[in-house]
Amino acid sequence: MVESIVASAIDKALETVLRKVVEGRKLSTEDLVVLMLGLFQGIRKDVTETNKRIDAINDSLSKRIDALYDLVGKNYEVLSRKIDETNKRIDAINDSLSKRIDALYDLVGKNYEALNRRIEETNKRIDETNKRIDNLYDLMGKIYEVLIKGATTQRQ
């Protein structure tokens, strides 16, 4: 609730400052602070949305991993039952079962590699987003410094 009140206050103050900009009036230090707060509020919303996307991706990957574990578990149970049923003929079908198990391990390995690639891609996207946020923050700091120096120079 407090956040919505603060956000509303910042929005109203930002509207006032933007009217000053449209009218071509000088901005005070307080006006510049309001602009910065508005920008920070936007950045915070972007970060919150990014975090929600990351959480959604994480949930999706967790579900897929759980499904993979279930699939491997079910396949293991099926293979165990077949081995128990065919214990008397184990020597004759040993090659066949070995091939099936190898194929299952290959499938698990491929799925594991695919999941790792997706996780790496997600991490890269997160890193890129963080870099973009850092660059934006640095740029806003520079703009703030220029505006403050400009305001200070104009006062003098």
Protein Blocks (a to p, Z undefined) as FASTA:
>chain_A
ZZmmmmmmmmmmmmmmmmmmmnopacdfklmmmmmmmmmmmmmmmmmmmmmmmmmmmmmm
mmmmmmmmmmmmmmmmmmmmmmmmmmmmmmmmmmmmmmmmmmmmmmmmmmmmmmmmmmmm
mmmmmmmmmmmmmmmmmmmmmmmmmmmmmmmmmmZZ
